Amino acid sequence: MYMATRVSIQGYEGSFHQVAARTFFGKQIEVLPCATFRESVSLAANKKESDGGVMAIENSIAGSILPNYNLLLKSDLQVVGEVYLQIKQNLLVNRGVQLEDIKEVHSHTMALQQCYGYLDNHKWKLVETDDTALSAKHIHQHKSKSIAAIASKLAAELYDLDVIAPNIHTLKNNYTRFLILQRADVAQVVEEANKASVYFHTDNSKGSLSKVLNKIADMDINLSKLQSFPIPGTDFKYSFHADMEFTNVDILHKVIEAIKPLTEHVKVYGVYKKGVWK
């Protein structure tokens, strides 16, 4: 267990970022809500304000959150863990409100889209908001008797709301992957690490990428993700983010040394334990 006690998150209390933080650190973790991912990463890097951060990086339906890879690259933060969280959307109301009382449903646009299969069965007005948890907070604050929110069960718990309809999301196999971030100067070596996140770019010569990938394959590394990014200011040159899985960290060290001569730059974001899909 890491010593972090205060971590930054994007979103408000009751958000899925907070659920992910609790999953990794335990319920005692204190979260520092931020309006944007940029603000969250900046706060995570501030040693006077926080002990790290939790940041979503990809979703099993929507794919990678590309700007967050760039935020990670520009920061001095290390990946010390990951959480795969199943996104379960719930219809929340104030105590005593019944389904027939509901006239509007408020939530983030993505949450509304994830629940169209359920929402289409009703004639409620759908209102897009900035955040799922903030929607829950607002109906609590305004003591609304006709407005429901779509958010997590944690939001229902924090804002004293009833879950009038649980698990209303259409696609049940919806997971978001969150990275656990700490400053490089305090990040500890993770025992029994079996995964690493690595950034690299080649000189863009013919076959340069395939040479790197062949080296990785030759050394018994499972390349679980390879994400490409255009390098700003270049003519269609690309950098790459690779997630590598291994049985022994010594194998990773050998791979990094093997690909260095084939790349112009290599950066290891972090070596950590592979998250479990729950």
Contacts in CASP RR format, 6 or more apart in sequence:
PFRMAT RR
TARGET T0000
AUTHOR 0000-0000-0000
METHOD contacts of the structure
MODEL  1
MYMATRVSIQGYEGSFHQVAARTFFGKQIEVLPCATFRESVSLAANKKES
DGGVMAIENSIAGSILPNYNLLLKSDLQVVGEVYLQIKQNLLVNRGVQLE
DIKEVHSHTMALQQCYGYLDNHKWKLVETDDTALSAKHIHQHKSKSIAAI
ASKLAAELYDLDVIAPNIHTLKNNYTRFLILQRADVAQVVEEANKASVYF
HTDNSKGSLSKVLNKIADMDINLSKLQSFPIPGTDFKYSFHADMEFTNVD
ILHKVIEAIKPLTEHVKVYGVYKKGVWK
1 25 0 8 1.000
2 25 0 8 1.000
2 51 0 8 1.000
2 80 0 8 1.000
2 180 0 8 1.000
2 182 0 8 1.000
2 188 0 8 1.000
3 51 0 8 1.000
4 25 0 8 1.000
4 29 0 8 1.000
4 51 0 8 1.000
4 52 0 8 1.000
4 53 0 8 1.000
4 182 0 8 1.000
5 28 0 8 1.000
5 29 0 8 1.000
5 30 0 8 1.000
5 51 0 8 1.000
6 29 0 8 1.000
6 30 0 8 1.000
6 31 0 8 1.000
6 32 0 8 1.000
6 49 0 8 1.000
6 50 0 8 1.000
6 51 0 8 1.000
6 52 0 8 1.000
7 21 0 8 1.000
7 25 0 8 1.000
7 29 0 8 1.000
7 30 0 8 1.000
7 31 0 8 1.000
7 32 0 8 1.000
7 44 0 8 1.000
7 50 0 8 1.000
7 51 0 8 1.000
7 52 0 8 1.000
7 53 0 8 1.000
7 54 0 8 1.000
8 31 0 8 1.000
8 32 0 8 1.000
8 34 0 8 1.000
8 39 0 8 1.000
8 40 0 8 1.000
8 41 0 8 1.000
8 43 0 8 1.000
8 44 0 8 1.000
8 49 0 8 1.000
8 50 0 8 1.000
8 52 0 8 1.000
8 53 0 8 1.000
8 54 0 8 1.000
9 15 0 8 1.000
9 17 0 8 1.000
9 18 0 8 1.000
9 20 0 8 1.000
9 21 0 8 1.000
9 31 0 8 1.000
9 32 0 8 1.000
9 33 0 8 1.000
9 34 0 8 1.000
9 40 0 8 1.000
9 53 0 8 1.000
9 54 0 8 1.000
9 55 0 8 1.000
10 17 0 8 1.000
10 34 0 8 1.000
10 35 0 8 1.000
10 36 0 8 1.000
10 37 0 8 1.000
10 39 0 8 1.000
10 40 0 8 1.000
10 55 0 8 1.000
10 56 0 8 1.000
11 17 0 8 1.000
11 33 0 8 1.000
11 34 0 8 1.000
11 35 0 8 1.000
11 131 0 8 1.000
11 133 0 8 1.000
11 134 0 8 1.000
12 33 0 8 1.000
12 131 0 8 1.000
12 133 0 8 1.000
12 134 0 8 1.000
12 137 0 8 1.000
13 31 0 8 1.000
13 33 0 8 1.000
13 133 0 8 1.000
13 137 0 8 1.000
13 155 0 8 1.000
13 158 0 8 1.000
14 133 0 8 1.000
14 136 0 8 1.000
14 151 0 8 1.000
14 152 0 8 1.000
14 154 0 8 1.000
14 155 0 8 1.000
14 158 0 8 1.000
14 159 0 8 1.000
15 33 0 8 1.000
15 131 0 8 1.000
15 132 0 8 1.000
15 133 0 8 1.000
15 152 0 8 1.000
15 155 0 8 1.000
16 56 0 8 1.000
16 85 0 8 1.000
16 87 0 8 1.000
16 132 0 8 1.000
16 152 0 8 1.000
16 176 0 8 1.000
17 31 0 8 1.000
17 54 0 8 1.000
17 55 0 8 1.000
17 56 0 8 1.000
17 178 0 8 1.000
18 31 0 8 1.000
18 133 0 8 1.000
18 154 0 8 1.000
19 85 0 8 1.000
19 152 0 8 1.000
19 154 0 8 1.000
20 54 0 8 1.000
20 56 0 8 1.000
20 83 0 8 1.000
20 85 0 8 1.000
20 176 0 8 1.000
20 178 0 8 1.000
21 29 0 8 1.000
21 31 0 8 1.000
21 53 0 8 1.000
21 54 0 8 1.000
22 29 0 8 1.000
22 154 0 8 1.000
23 83 0 8 1.000
23 85 0 8 1.000
23 278 0 8 1.000
24 54 0 8 1.000
24 81 0 8 1.000
24 83 0 8 1.000
24 178 0 8 1.000
24 180 0 8 1.000
31 54 0 8 1.000
32 43 0 8 1.000
32 49 0 8 1.000
32 50 0 8 1.000
34 40 0 8 1.000
34 43 0 8 1.000
37 55 0 8 1.000
37 56 0 8 1.000
37 65 0 8 1.000
37 67 0 8 1.000
37 68 0 8 1.000
37 71 0 8 1.000
38 71 0 8 1.000
40 53 0 8 1.000
40 55 0 8 1.000
41 53 0 8 1.000
41 55 0 8 1.000
41 71 0 8 1.000
41 72 0 8 1.000
41 75 0 8 1.000
41 77 0 8 1.000
41 181 0 8 1.000
43 49 0 8 1.000
43 50 0 8 1.000
43 53 0 8 1.000
44 50 0 8 1.000
44 52 0 8 1.000
44 53 0 8 1.000
44 55 0 8 1.000
44 75 0 8 1.000
44 77 0 8 1.000
44 181 0 8 1.000
44 182 0 8 1.000
44 183 0 8 1.000
45 52 0 8 1.000
45 75 0 8 1.000
45 76 0 8 1.000
45 77 0 8 1.000
45 183 0 8 1.000
47 183 0 8 1.000
47 185 0 8 1.000
47 186 0 8 1.000
51 182 0 8 1.000
51 186 0 8 1.000
52 77 0 8 1.000
52 181 0 8 1.000
52 182 0 8 1.000
52 183 0 8 1.000
53 77 0 8 1.000
53 180 0 8 1.000
53 181 0 8 1.000
53 182 0 8 1.000
54 83 0 8 1.000
54 178 0 8 1.000
54 179 0 8 1.000
54 180 0 8 1.000
54 181 0 8 1.000
55 68 0 8 1.000
55 71 0 8 1.000
55 72 0 8 1.000
55 178 0 8 1.000
55 179 0 8 1.000
55 181 0 8 1.000
56 65 0 8 1.000
56 68 0 8 1.000
56 176 0 8 1.000
56 177 0 8 1.000
56 178 0 8 1.000
56 179 0 8 1.000
57 64 0 8 1.000
57 65 0 8 1.000
57 68 0 8 1.000
57 69 0 8 1.000
57 72 0 8 1.000
57 177 0 8 1.000
57 178 0 8 1.000
57 179 0 8 1.000
58 64 0 8 1.000
58 65 0 8 1.000
58 176 0 8 1.000
58 177 0 8 1.000
58 225 0 8 1.000
59 65 0 8 1.000
59 87 0 8 1.000
59 174 0 8 1.000
59 175 0 8 1.000
59 176 0 8 1.000
59 177 0 8 1.000
60 173 0 8 1.000
60 174 0 8 1.000
60 175 0 8 1.000
60 176 0 8 1.000
61 171 0 8 1.000
61 174 0 8 1.000
62 110 0 8 1.000
64 227 0 8 1.000
66 227 0 8 1.000
66 229 0 8 1.000
69 227 0 8 1.000
69 229 0 8 1.000
69 241 0 8 1.000
70 229 0 8 1.000
72 79 0 8 1.000
72 179 0 8 1.000
72 181 0 8 1.000
72 269 0 8 1.000
73 199 0 8 1.000
73 267 0 8 1.000
75 181 0 8 1.000
76 183 0 8 1.000
76 184 0 8 1.000
77 181 0 8 1.000
77 182 0 8 1.000
77 183 0 8 1.000
77 184 0 8 1.000
78 181 0 8 1.000
78 182 0 8 1.000
78 183 0 8 1.000
78 184 0 8 1.000
78 187 0 8 1.000
78 269 0 8 1.000
78 270 0 8 1.000
79 179 0 8 1.000
79 180 0 8 1.000
79 181 0 8 1.000
79 197 0 8 1.000
79 269 0 8 1.000
79 270 0 8 1.000
79 272 0 8 1.000
80 180 0 8 1.000
80 181 0 8 1.000
80 182 0 8 1.000
80 187 0 8 1.000
80 188 0 8 1.000
80 190 0 8 1.000
80 270 0 8 1.000
80 272 0 8 1.000
81 179 0 8 1.000
81 180 0 8 1.000
81 190 0 8 1.000
81 272 0 8 1.000
81 273 0 8 1.000
81 275 0 8 1.000
82 177 0 8 1.000
82 178 0 8 1.000
82 179 0 8 1.000
82 180 0 8 1.000
82 195 0 8 1.000
82 272 0 8 1.000
82 274 0 8 1.000
82 275 0 8 1.000
83 177 0 8 1.000
83 178 0 8 1.000
83 180 0 8 1.000
83 275 0 8 1.000
84 175 0 8 1.000
84 176 0 8 1.000
84 177 0 8 1.000
84 178 0 8 1.000
84 275 0 8 1.000
84 276 0 8 1.000
84 277 0 8 1.000
84 278 0 8 1.000
85 175 0 8 1.000
85 176 0 8 1.000
85 177 0 8 1.000
85 178 0 8 1.000
85 278 0 8 1.000
86 174 0 8 1.000
86 175 0 8 1.000
86 277 0 8 1.000
86 278 0 8 1.000
87 114 0 8 1.000
87 169 0 8 1.000
87 174 0 8 1.000
87 175 0 8 1.000
87 176 0 8 1.000
88 152 0 8 1.000
88 153 0 8 1.000
88 166 0 8 1.000
88 167 0 8 1.000
88 169 0 8 1.000
89 107 0 8 1.000
89 111 0 8 1.000
89 114 0 8 1.000
89 115 0 8 1.000
89 132 0 8 1.000
89 150 0 8 1.000
89 151 0 8 1.000
89 152 0 8 1.000
89 167 0 8 1.000
89 168 0 8 1.000
89 169 0 8 1.000
90 150 0 8 1.000
90 151 0 8 1.000
90 152 0 8 1.000
90 153 0 8 1.000
90 156 0 8 1.000
90 163 0 8 1.000
90 165 0 8 1.000
90 166 0 8 1.000
90 167 0 8 1.000
90 168 0 8 1.000
91 105 0 8 1.000
91 118 0 8 1.000
91 148 0 8 1.000
91 149 0 8 1.000
91 150 0 8 1.000
91 163 0 8 1.000
91 164 0 8 1.000
91 165 0 8 1.000
91 166 0 8 1.000
91 168 0 8 1.000
92 136 0 8 1.000
92 139 0 8 1.000
92 148 0 8 1.000
92 149 0 8 1.000
92 150 0 8 1.000
92 151 0 8 1.000
92 155 0 8 1.000
92 156 0 8 1.000
92 159 0 8 1.000
92 161 0 8 1.000
92 162 0 8 1.000
92 163 0 8 1.000
92 164 0 8 1.000
93 101 0 8 1.000
93 102 0 8 1.000
93 139 0 8 1.000
93 148 0 8 1.000
93 149 0 8 1.000
93 161 0 8 1.000
93 162 0 8 1.000
93 164 0 8 1.000
94 139 0 8 1.000
94 140 0 8 1.000
94 143 0 8 1.000
94 144 0 8 1.000
94 145 0 8 1.000
94 161 0 8 1.000
94 162 0 8 1.000
95 160 0 8 1.000
95 161 0 8 1.000
95 162 0 8 1.000
96 162 0 8 1.000
97 144 0 8 1.000
97 145 0 8 1.000
97 146 0 8 1.000
97 148 0 8 1.000
97 162 0 8 1.000
97 164 0 8 1.000
98 164 0 8 1.000
99 164 0 8 1.000
99 165 0 8 1.000
101 145 0 8 1.000
101 146 0 8 1.000
102 122 0 8 1.000
102 124 0 8 1.000
102 146 0 8 1.000
102 147 0 8 1.000
102 148 0 8 1.000
103 124 0 8 1.000
103 125 0 8 1.000
103 146 0 8 1.000
103 147 0 8 1.000
104 124 0 8 1.000
104 125 0 8 1.000
104 126 0 8 1.000
104 127 0 8 1.000
104 146 0 8 1.000
104 147 0 8 1.000
104 148 0 8 1.000
105 112 0 8 1.000
105 119 0 8 1.000
105 124 0 8 1.000
105 125 0 8 1.000
105 126 0 8 1.000
105 127 0 8 1.000
105 147 0 8 1.000
105 148 0 8 1.000
105 149 0 8 1.000
105 150 0 8 1.000
106 127 0 8 1.000
106 129 0 8 1.000
106 135 0 8 1.000
106 138 0 8 1.000
106 139 0 8 1.000
106 147 0 8 1.000
106 148 0 8 1.000
106 149 0 8 1.000
106 150 0 8 1.000
107 115 0 8 1.000
107 127 0 8 1.000
107 128 0 8 1.000
107 129 0 8 1.000
107 132 0 8 1.000
107 135 0 8 1.000
107 149 0 8 1.000
107 150 0 8 1.000
107 151 0 8 1.000
108 128 0 8 1.000
108 129 0 8 1.000
108 130 0 8 1.000
108 131 0 8 1.000
108 132 0 8 1.000
108 135 0 8 1.000
109 128 0 8 1.000
111 132 0 8 1.000
111 150 0 8 1.000
111 151 0 8 1.000
112 119 0 8 1.000
112 126 0 8 1.000
112 128 0 8 1.000
112 150 0 8 1.000
114 169 0 8 1.000
114 170 0 8 1.000
114 171 0 8 1.000
114 174 0 8 1.000
115 150 0 8 1.000
115 168 0 8 1.000
115 169 0 8 1.000
115 170 0 8 1.000
116 170 0 8 1.000
117 170 0 8 1.000
118 165 0 8 1.000
118 168 0 8 1.000
118 169 0 8 1.000
118 170 0 8 1.000
119 126 0 8 1.000
119 168 0 8 1.000
124 148 0 8 1.000
129 135 0 8 1.000
129 138 0 8 1.000
132 149 0 8 1.000
132 150 0 8 1.000
132 151 0 8 1.000
132 152 0 8 1.000
132 155 0 8 1.000
133 151 0 8 1.000
133 152 0 8 1.000
133 155 0 8 1.000
133 158 0 8 1.000
135 149 0 8 1.000
135 150 0 8 1.000
135 151 0 8 1.000
136 149 0 8 1.000
136 151 0 8 1.000
136 155 0 8 1.000
136 156 0 8 1.000
136 158 0 8 1.000
136 159 0 8 1.000
136 161 0 8 1.000
137 155 0 8 1.000
137 159 0 8 1.000
138 149 0 8 1.000
139 147 0 8 1.000
139 148 0 8 1.000
139 149 0 8 1.000
139 159 0 8 1.000
139 161 0 8 1.000
140 159 0 8 1.000
140 160 0 8 1.000
140 161 0 8 1.000
148 164 0 8 1.000
149 155 0 8 1.000
149 161 0 8 1.000
150 168 0 8 1.000
153 163 0 8 1.000
153 166 0 8 1.000
155 161 0 8 1.000
156 162 0 8 1.000
156 163 0 8 1.000
175 277 0 8 1.000
179 197 0 8 1.000
180 272 0 8 1.000
187 270 0 8 1.000
189 271 0 8 1.000
190 271 0 8 1.000
190 272 0 8 1.000
190 273 0 8 1.000
192 273 0 8 1.000
193 249 0 8 1.000
193 271 0 8 1.000
193 272 0 8 1.000
193 273 0 8 1.000
194 245 0 8 1.000
194 246 0 8 1.000
194 247 0 8 1.000
194 249 0 8 1.000
194 273 0 8 1.000
194 274 0 8 1.000
195 224 0 8 1.000
195 243 0 8 1.000
195 244 0 8 1.000
195 245 0 8 1.000
195 246 0 8 1.000
195 271 0 8 1.000
195 272 0 8 1.000
195 273 0 8 1.000
195 274 0 8 1.000
195 275 0 8 1.000
196 243 0 8 1.000
196 244 0 8 1.000
196 246 0 8 1.000
196 252 0 8 1.000
196 268 0 8 1.000
196 269 0 8 1.000
196 270 0 8 1.000
196 271 0 8 1.000
196 272 0 8 1.000
197 241 0 8 1.000
197 242 0 8 1.000
197 243 0 8 1.000
197 244 0 8 1.000
197 268 0 8 1.000
197 269 0 8 1.000
197 270 0 8 1.000
198 241 0 8 1.000
198 242 0 8 1.000
198 243 0 8 1.000
198 244 0 8 1.000
198 256 0 8 1.000
198 266 0 8 1.000
198 267 0 8 1.000
198 268 0 8 1.000
198 269 0 8 1.000
199 239 0 8 1.000
199 240 0 8 1.000
199 241 0 8 1.000
199 242 0 8 1.000
199 265 0 8 1.000
199 266 0 8 1.000
199 267 0 8 1.000
199 268 0 8 1.000
199 269 0 8 1.000
200 212 0 8 1.000
200 239 0 8 1.000
200 240 0 8 1.000
200 242 0 8 1.000
200 259 0 8 1.000
200 263 0 8 1.000
200 265 0 8 1.000
200 266 0 8 1.000
200 267 0 8 1.000
201 231 0 8 1.000
201 237 0 8 1.000
201 238 0 8 1.000
201 239 0 8 1.000
201 240 0 8 1.000
201 263 0 8 1.000
201 264 0 8 1.000
201 265 0 8 1.000
202 208 0 8 1.000
202 209 0 8 1.000
202 212 0 8 1.000
202 262 0 8 1.000
202 263 0 8 1.000
202 264 0 8 1.000
203 264 0 8 1.000
204 237 0 8 1.000
204 238 0 8 1.000
208 262 0 8 1.000
209 240 0 8 1.000
211 262 0 8 1.000
212 259 0 8 1.000
212 262 0 8 1.000
212 263 0 8 1.000
213 223 0 8 1.000
213 226 0 8 1.000
215 255 0 8 1.000
215 258 0 8 1.000
215 259 0 8 1.000
215 262 0 8 1.000
216 223 0 8 1.000
216 242 0 8 1.000
216 244 0 8 1.000
216 255 0 8 1.000
216 259 0 8 1.000
217 223 0 8 1.000
219 251 0 8 1.000
219 254 0 8 1.000
219 255 0 8 1.000
219 258 0 8 1.000
220 246 0 8 1.000
220 247 0 8 1.000
220 251 0 8 1.000
221 244 0 8 1.000
221 245 0 8 1.000
221 246 0 8 1.000
221 251 0 8 1.000
221 252 0 8 1.000
221 255 0 8 1.000
222 244 0 8 1.000
222 245 0 8 1.000
222 246 0 8 1.000
223 242 0 8 1.000
223 243 0 8 1.000
223 244 0 8 1.000
224 243 0 8 1.000
224 244 0 8 1.000
224 245 0 8 1.000
225 241 0 8 1.000
225 242 0 8 1.000
225 243 0 8 1.000
226 240 0 8 1.000
226 241 0 8 1.000
226 242 0 8 1.000
226 243 0 8 1.000
227 240 0 8 1.000
227 241 0 8 1.000
227 242 0 8 1.000
228 238 0 8 1.000
228 239 0 8 1.000
228 240 0 8 1.000
229 238 0 8 1.000
229 239 0 8 1.000
229 240 0 8 1.000
229 241 0 8 1.000
230 236 0 8 1.000
230 237 0 8 1.000
230 238 0 8 1.000
231 237 0 8 1.000
231 238 0 8 1.000
231 239 0 8 1.000
239 265 0 8 1.000
244 252 0 8 1.000
244 255 0 8 1.000
245 274 0 8 1.000
246 252 0 8 1.000
249 271 0 8 1.000
252 271 0 8 1.000
256 266 0 8 1.000
256 268 0 8 1.000
259 266 0 8 1.000
260 266 0 8 1.000
END
